[in-house]
Amino acid sequence: MIHYTVTRAARKTAAIYVHRDGSVEVRCPKKFPDKAIDKFVKENLAFIERKAALALTSKQQRDTFCISPGDSLLFLGKEYLLETVPTFAIGFDEQRFYMPESMPAADIKPAIIKVYKKLAGHLLKIKTEEYAQKMGVTPTAVKINSAKTRWGSCSGKNSINFSWRLIMADERCVDYVVVHELAHIAQHNHSDKFWALVEQYFPDYKQQNKHLRALQEKLSGETWD
């Protein structure tokens, strides 16, 4: 029998969650009987085993994830090789990512993240300014953060934040996220008015969301920081 934890809450139905570490949690109504929970788990055993196997594989990928010369790195949806150069320089020249030949393996990933953050800061601020002018809105600030589960956000004071990971996405996806967050300045919600505003600039916004979810799934198996 699979070990699982139970979380009772004010809800009407029971659900099973297999977390990233492979642990199993049953969330159910407060008065859901223990025997009913056990039966519910048994009935969903195949689902649990499948999800647990996927979680284990993903964990193994994260545990072994590293960056080495010769690897391909994403920038605006395209892959670029990471090459060594006979200098102390590290960066991106639109043809490749590059790093010093002598750089210790443990320093590569943090250094590449710094390159990504610099690229993100430059590119996303330019794109935000361009789209802000088109949309007639004014963000109070544009910042880059290390969010893992959110591509962007807009604060109540209209400050825009983007995850540096966003610039790994296809450029059209990047533009969509910029428009999405700027639209929140006009509509601080996800109402019909909000989506209508987004749709003016991205009629295919649903397709962009699919692309972003696919990238998020890929990155979930990588430990960047």
N, C-alpha and C positions, 0 to 999 in steps of 0.2 A: 504494500500500500504506500502511496506517495505521501510524504509529509507535507502538511500545509498549515498555514495560519488562518485564523478567522477574524474578520473585522466586521462587527455588527454596527449598523448605522440606520438612520431614518431613510430607508429606501424600500421600494416595493418588490424588487426582484433580486435574485442571486446572480453573481457573476464571478468568473475565475480570471485571475490575473497572474501571468507568469512573468516575473520581473527579469531584469537584465542579468542578474546573478543566478538565474535558474530557480529561485525560490517561488513557491506557489502560495497565493493568497486568495481566499474566498471572501468576497464581500456580500453581505446578505442583510435582510431585515433583522431588527433587534430580536424578534421572537421566533426566528427561524430555528426549528429543532435541530439538535446535533445529528440525529439519525438522518434527517433530510439532507443535511450538508454532506454527510458521508456518502449517501446515495448519489447526490448531485456530482460529487467528485468522481465516483466510479463510472457514472454515465458519460463523463467527459474525459476519461482517461487517455484516449487516443489523442485528443486535442492537446491535453497537458503534455504528454510525452513529445509530441511534435514541436510544440512551442519551447519546451525545455531544451530539446536538442538544438534548435535554432539559437537559443540564448547561449548555450554552451559554446557553439561554434563562434558566435559573435564575440564572446568573452575571450576565447583563445586568440581571435584576430586582434582584439584590442591589446591583449597582454604581450603580443609579439610584434606589434606595430612599431616600425622605425622608418627613418628616412636615410637613404644611402645614395652615393653617386650612381648615376645610371637609372634611378627611379624616374617615373613620370609624375609631374605635379600639375594640378589643374589651375588654370587661370582663364576666367570668362568662358568656361565650358570646353576649353581646348587643353590638350596635354602637351607639356613641355618637359624636356629632359633636364635633369639636374646634373650638371657637368662640373668637373674640377678645373681650376685655372691656377697658373703658377704665380699667384699674387695673394694678398690678404683680403681681396675684395669678395663680397657676397651680395647677390642681388638678382635682378631680372632685367634682361635687355630686349624683351619682346621676341626673342628667338630661343631663349633658354633661361633656366635658372642656373646660377653658377656659385661656386664656393671654393675656398682655398684647398689646395691639395693636402695641406697639413692639418686641417681641422679635425679635432677628435670626434669620434662617432657620437658621443653623448651631447656634443654641442650643436650638431647639425639641425635637429628639429627645432630647438628654441631659436636658432638663427633664422631659419626659414620662416618661422611664425612672425618674427620681426619684419622680414621682407614683405610678407603678406599684409601685415598691419599698415605698413608704410604705403603699399599699393592701394589698400582699401581706403585709407585716409585721403589720399590724393584723388582717386577716381570717384568715390562716392560723394565727396563734397562738391565736385564739379557737376556730377549728374543731379544731385539734389538742387543745386542752384539753378540749373537749366530747367528742370521740371517745375520748380517752385515758381519761376517766372511765367511759364506756360499756364499754370493752374491758378495763378493769382493768390498764392499763399506765401507766408513768411515764417520759416522755422526760427526759433530763438537760438538754436545751436544744432550742430551736426557732430556727433561723436561716434567713435569706433570702440566697440567692446569685444569681449570674448564669449558672448552668449553661445550656448551649444544647441539650444532648442528653439530659439527665436531668431529669425533672420533680421528682424528690425522691430522697433517700437517707437511710439510717440507719447511723450509724457503729457500730463495735464497742462503743462506750461509750454507745450508745442516744441519741446526739444526732441530732435530725432536721433535715435541710436541705431547703429547697424553692427551686426556681427562681422568681424573680419572674414569669417568663412564664406560670406555671401559672394565674394569675388571669385570663388571657385565655380559658381554657377554660370550658365549661359548668359550672355549679355542681355538678352531680352528678359530673362528672369530677374536679373539685377535691376533693370529699368522698372519692371513691374513692382518689385518690392519698394523701390524709391517712391513710385506713384502711390502705392498702397499706404505708406506711412505719411506722406504729404496729405493724402485725402483725409487722414484723421485730424488734421488741423481744422478742416471744415466740418467734419463729422466725427466726433469722438466716440464712435460706436461702430457696429457692423450692420447698420440698418439698410433698408432698401435704398435710401438716398446715398449712403456711403458707396454701395456697390455700383449704383448708377453713375456716380462720379468716376470711380475706377474704370468702369466699362467705357467711358468716353475716350480714354487713352489706351485701354487694353481690352478690346472686345473678347480676346481669347484668354482672359485672366484665369479661367478655370484650368486651362491647359498648362499655364505657367505654374499654377499651384501643384499640378501633377508632377511636373519636372522637378520642382523644389522638394517634393516629398521623396522622389527617387534619390535625389542627392543626399537628403537627410538620412535616408536608409543606408546609403554607402558610408557616410561619415560616422554613423553610429558604430561601425566596426573599426574605427580608427581613433586612437588616443592622441590627439594633437596637443592637448594640455590638460 
